């Protein structure tokens, strides 16, 4: 029997319109991005038994932090919104014994104001997600290796509302942390959170790259009319990693 729980967190967020905040202080859909990324890693525990991961105390796996350097931010026009940690736990029962496994991921979220219909909105988002390697019987493996680009796209899509069907487009390769990362480009219709403004979005979904004891996943989305692909590549190239 398996049970998955997510540890709640409270973070400060802003409204989708540039320069405006939540009137009631509530958490907006920005928080959903971190929550969506929180499940990464825990899915990789499927098939592990209690004896695989621990014998006694809870097994804990904590990611470091992947962020974008200041020089790159100055060139690309993106600004840091927040860096969030999300912990997910799973209780695994085998042979009458229950063990708890805890996985903590981090998400560095950046955004940029774009002008649509004469208004400025925080409609472009870039995220660097760090998830820890999982060790089983002394061997480390990538817990998100089997996830498809469409599944990873769901993380960044949590920043938008009334999203349509993803359409897969081009692919390219770029450098992330001195490694080659394959990037898939998708388009989809969606609303900018909290505004009711519908637009075609372009998504860039990178493959996870190894960084010490972690894997780092770059994600981005922006209104297609904004044509920000060059800056997205620049942001991916500028990712830095700090270990836990």
Secondary structure by P-SEA (a helix, b strand, c coil): cbbbbbbbbbbbbbccccccccccccccccaaaaaaaccccccccccccccccccccbbbbbbbbbbbcaaaaaaacccccbbbbbbbbbbbbcccbbbbbbbbbbbbbbbbbbbccccccccbbbbbbbbbbbbcccccccccccccccccccccccccccccbbbbccccccccccbbbbbbbbbbbbccccccbbbbbbbbbbcccccccbbbbbbbcccccccaaaaaaaaaaabbbbcc
